[in-house]
Amino acid sequence: DLLEGTDRNRVEGEAKLIRGMIYFELVRLYAAPYEAGQTNGQPGVPLVLTPTNEFGEETNVSRATVDQVYTQILNDLTDARDLLSNTNPERSFYVNSMIASAVLSRVHLQRGEYEEARDEANRVIESDLYELRPTFAEVFNQPENTSEDIFTMQNSAQDGTNSLFTFYSADSRGDIDINQQHIDEYEPNDDRLNLFYTDPGTGAIRSGKWNRATDDQVNVIRLAEMYLTRAEANFVLGEDEGDTPLNDINRIRDRVNLDPLDEVDLDLDAILQERKLELMFEGNLLHDIKRTQRNVGTRAYDDPK
C-alpha cells in the first residue's frame, strides 16, 4: 500500500514470482510427487502467506496438500507474469515477465500439463530477448549474464563462494564424482564432453559447469531448456506450435556438434535423453524422473527414500 503506479505492480510481481519459485522448489523436494490427473491430497508443505511478526501457537502451520501448494504457486506465477514487464526497468537481472513464464513452463511440465508448458516456453522463445550461445562452454562460468540466461543468481567476490563450486570443483571440496557410466551416455563427438575433466588430486571425473568460486553467475533457467520443453510438449501433443519437436531437438544438438536426428529417430526417450545430457548438474534430473515416473536404480519414482 506504500507504493503507487508501476512501482506497485513491479514490486508485487517480483515478490509473487520469488514466492512461487521458492514454493515450487520446496514442494518438489519435501513432498510426495505431484500425480497428474489425481486429486493430490498428499501432504505438501506449510503455506505461510502473511508475515510472521511474533511466535506462538498460531505459527505452528500445518502442511497444506500438494494440490493446494501447486494452486498457490500457479496463482503467484501467473500474477507475476501479468504484473511484470518483459524486461525489468530497475536492473536487467531482476525478475521479469519472461522469467515468470519460464518458471511457469517448469511447473506445468511437472504437472503433466503439456499445452500450458509449451505455450509458456514458446512465449519466452518468441520474445527474441534471448539466444543460444554459439558454444556450450560459453554458457557457464561467466562474469556476466549471457544472451542464453533467462534467470541467474548474481554472485560476486563480496557475496562469497557459490555452493556449486564447493560441491563440484576440484579446486574446492569436490564432493561430486561423475561416474564413467554417465560419460558413456554421450555420443563421441558431443561438445558437452569437453566440460568434463579429471581431478588431478583424486583422479575423479568432475563437471566443469561450476568451476569458478566467485565473480560468476549461477544459471537457474536458460533458453536451451525452453526449446527442450517445447519439443517434449509438442511431441506428446502431436503438434508443432512454434516449431517441430525435431527442429527444436536438432537446434540443441547442432550447438554441440552432433549430427541431426531424423524423424524416424525421434521419440520421447530421445527427447528426454537430450534434456538429461543438456541440463545435467543444473538441478532438473530428479524432478524429470519423478514427473515421468521412472525408476532410479531399483527405487520407484515415488519412493520416499
C-alpha positions in Angstrom: 0.0 0.0 0.0 3.0 2.3 0.3 3.6 2.1 -3.5 1.8 3.5 -6.4 1.6 3.0 -10.2 4.2 0.9 -12.0 6.3 0.6 -8.9 3.5 -1.1 -7.1 2.9 -3.7 -9.9 6.6 -4.3 -10.2 7.3 -5.0 -6.5 4.1 -7.1 -6.1 5.1 -9.1 -9.3 8.7 -9.6 -8.1 7.5 -10.8 -4.6 5.0 -13.2 -6.0 7.4 -14.6 -8.6 10.0 -15.3 -5.9 7.4 -16.8 -3.5 6.0 -19.0 -6.3 9.5 -20.1 -7.4 10.6 -21.0 -3.8 7.4 -22.9 -3.0 7.9 -24.9 -6.2 11.4 -25.9 -5.0 10.0 -26.8 -1.6 7.1 -28.9 -2.7 9.2 -30.8 -5.2 11.8 -31.6 -2.6 9.8 -32.1 0.6 6.6 -33.7 -0.6 5.4 -36.7 -2.5 5.5 -36.2 -6.3 2.6 -34.5 -8.0 0.4 -37.1 -9.7 -1.1 -35.8 -13.0 -4.8 -36.4 -13.2 -5.1 -37.3 -9.5 -6.6 -35.3 -6.5 -3.1 -34.8 -5.0 -4.3 -34.6 -1.4 -1.0 -36.0 -0.1 0.8 -33.7 2.4 2.7 -30.9 0.8 4.5 -28.1 2.7 3.1 -25.4 5.0 1.8 -22.3 3.2 2.7 -19.2 5.1 1.3 -16.3 3.1 1.2 -13.5 5.8 4.2 -12.1 7.7 5.2 -13.8 10.9 5.6 -11.0 13.4 5.7 -13.0 16.7 5.9 -16.6 17.7 3.1 -18.6 19.3 0.7 -21.5 18.7 -0.6 -19.7 15.6 2.8 -20.0 13.9 2.6 -23.9 14.0 1.2 -24.1 10.5 0.0 -27.5 9.3 1.1 -28.9 5.9 -1.1 -27.9 3.0 -1.8 -30.6 0.4 0.3 -30.9 -2.6 -2.6 -29.6 -4.7 -3.1 -26.6 -2.5 0.6 -25.7 -2.7 0.6 -26.0 -6.5 -2.5 -23.9 -6.8 -0.7 -21.2 -4.8 2.4 -21.5 -7.0 0.4 -21.1 -10.2 -1.6 -18.2 -8.8 1.6 -16.4 -7.8 3.5 -17.0 -11.0 0.5 -16.1 -13.2 0.0 -12.8 -11.3 3.7 -12.1 -11.6 3.7 -12.8 -15.4 0.8 -10.4 -15.8 2.1 -7.7 -13.4 5.7 -7.5 -14.6 7.1 -6.1 -17.9 9.2 -8.2 -20.2 12.3 -6.5 -19.0 12.8 -5.1 -15.5 13.3 -1.3 -15.5 15.3 -1.4 -12.3 18.0 -3.9 -13.1 18.4 -6.0 -16.1 19.0 -9.2 -14.0 15.9 -8.6 -11.7 12.9 -10.9 -12.4 10.6 -10.0 -15.2 7.5 -11.4 -17.0 9.6 -13.7 -19.2 11.2 -15.3 -16.1 7.7 -15.9 -14.7 6.7 -17.7 -18.0 9.9 -19.8 -17.9 9.1 -20.9 -14.3 5.5 -21.5 -15.3 6.7 -23.8 -18.1 8.6 -25.8 -15.5 5.5 -26.0 -13.2 3.1 -27.0 -15.9 5.6 -29.6 -17.2 5.9 -31.1 -13.7 2.1 -31.4 -13.6 1.9 -33.0 -17.0 0.1 -30.0 -18.5 1.9 -30.1 -21.8 -0.1 -27.5 -23.7 0.4 -24.9 -21.0 4.1 -25.8 -20.5 4.6 -25.5 -24.3 2.8 -22.2 -24.5 4.8 -20.5 -21.7 8.1 -21.8 -23.1 7.1 -20.7 -26.6 6.3 -17.2 -25.2 9.9 -16.9 -23.9 11.4 -18.2 -27.1 9.4 -16.0 -29.4 10.1 -12.9 -27.4 13.5 -12.7 -29.1 15.0 -11.4 -25.9 17.3 -14.4 -25.6 19.5 -16.5 -27.9 21.6 -19.6 -27.6 25.3 -19.0 -27.1 27.5 -20.2 -30.1 29.2 -22.9 -27.9 28.1 -24.9 -24.9 31.1 -23.8 -22.8 30.2 -20.1 -23.2 27.1 -20.6 -21.1 28.9 -21.3 -17.9 31.5 -19.7 -15.5 30.8 -16.3 -17.0 31.4 -13.0 -15.2 28.2 -11.5 -16.7 24.8 -12.9 -17.7 24.8 -14.2 -21.3 22.3 -14.0 -24.0 21.1 -17.5 -23.2 20.4 -16.8 -19.5 16.8 -16.2 -18.6 17.4 -16.1 -14.9 20.6 -16.3 -12.9 21.7 -15.8 -9.4 24.2 -13.0 -9.2 27.4 -13.7 -7.4 30.5 -11.6 -6.6 33.6 -11.8 -4.5 31.7 -9.9 -1.8 28.9 -12.5 -1.8 31.4 -15.3 -1.4 31.9 -18.7 -2.9 28.9 -20.2 -4.6 28.0 -23.7 -3.3 28.0 -25.4 -6.6 31.7 -24.6 -6.9 32.2 -26.1 -3.5 30.5 -29.3 -4.3 31.6 -29.8 -7.9 35.0 -28.3 -8.4 38.4 -30.0 -8.0 39.6 -26.6 -6.6 37.3 -27.0 -3.6 35.8 -29.9 -1.7 34.8 -31.6 -4.9 32.2 -33.8 -3.3 30.6 -35.0 -6.5 32.4 -37.6 -8.6 31.0 -38.3 -12.1 30.6 -41.9 -13.0 32.0 -43.3 -16.2 28.6 -44.7 -16.8 27.3 -41.2 -17.2 30.1 -40.2 -19.6 29.3 -43.2 -21.7 25.8 -41.8 -22.4 27.2 -39.0 -24.6 27.9 -39.5 -28.3 31.7 -39.5 -29.0 31.7 -36.1 -30.8 29.4 -34.3 -28.3 31.0 -31.0 -27.4 29.4 -31.2 -23.9 32.1 -33.9 -23.1 34.7 -31.2 -23.2 33.4 -29.6 -20.0 34.3 -32.8 -18.0 37.8 -33.0 -16.6 39.9 -35.3 -14.3 40.6 -34.1 -10.8 44.4 -34.1 -10.6 44.3 -34.8 -6.9 41.9 -37.7 -6.8 41.6 -38.9 -10.4 37.8 -38.4 -10.2 35.8 -37.0 -13.1 34.3 -33.6 -12.5 31.8 -31.4 -14.2 33.2 -28.1 -15.4 29.8 -26.3 -15.3 30.6 -24.9 -11.9 34.3 -24.2 -11.9 34.6 -20.6 -10.7 34.5 -19.7 -7.0 33.3 -16.1 -7.3 32.5 -13.4 -9.8 30.3 -15.7 -11.9 26.6 -16.1 -12.3 24.8 -19.3 -11.3 22.5 -20.4 -14.1 19.0 -21.1 -12.9 16.9 -21.1 -16.2 18.3 -20.8 -19.7 16.9 -20.7 -23.2 18.0 -24.3 -24.1 15.6 -25.6 -21.5 12.7 -23.8 -23.2 13.5 -25.4 -26.5 13.6 -28.8 -24.8 10.3 -28.2 -23.0 8.6 -27.0 -26.2 10.0 -30.1 -28.1 8.7 -32.6 -25.5 5.3 -30.9 -25.1 4.7 -30.7 -28.8 5.8 -34.3 -29.3 3.4 -35.5 -26.6 0.6 -33.4 -28.0 1.4 -34.3 -31.6 1.7 -30.6 -32.5 4.3 -28.2 -33.8 3.4 -24.9 -32.2 6.4 -22.6 -32.6 8.4 -25.2 -34.4 8.5 -29.0 -34.8 10.0 -31.2 -32.0 12.6 -32.4 -34.4 13.8 -28.9 -35.2 14.0 -28.0 -31.6 16.0 -31.0 -30.6 18.3 -30.6 -33.6 18.9 -27.0 -32.6 20.3 -28.2 -29.3 22.3 -31.0 -31.0 23.8 -28.7 -33.6 25.2 -26.4 -31.0 27.2 -29.3 -29.5 28.4 -30.5 -32.9 26.2 -33.6 -33.2 24.6 -34.9 -36.4 20.9 -34.0 -36.7 18.3 -36.7 -35.8 16.0 -38.0 -38.5 12.2 -38.1 -37.9 12.4 -41.9 -37.5 14.9 -41.5 -34.7 12.8 -39.1 -32.6 10.7 -40.5 -29.8 10.0 -39.4 -26.2 13.0 -41.4 -24.9 15.4 -39.5 -27.3 13.9 -36.1 -26.2 14.3 -36.9 -22.5 17.8 -38.2 -23.1 18.7 -34.9 -24.8 17.2 -33.0 -21.9 19.2 -35.0 -19.4 22.5 -34.5 -21.1 22.0 -30.8 -21.8 20.8 -29.9 -18.4 22.8 -32.3 -16.3 24.0 -31.0 -12.9 21.6 -28.0 -13.2 19.0 -29.4 -10.8 16.5 -30.9 -13.2 17.0 -34.6 -13.5 15.5 -35.8 -10.2 12.3 -33.9 -10.9 12.2 -35.1 -14.5 12.4 -38.7 -13.3 9.6 -38.1 -10.8 7.2 -36.5 -13.3 7.8 -39.2 -15.9 7.5 -41.9 -13.3 10.8 -43.7 -14.0 12.9 -45.6 -11.5 16.3 -44.7 -10.0 18.0 -48.0 -9.9 15.6 -50.2 -8.1 13.7 -47.4 -6.4 10.4 -46.2 -7.8 9.8 -42.5 -8.6 7.6 -42.1 -5.5 9.9 -44.0 -3.1 10.2 -41.7 0.0 13.9 -42.6 0.2 
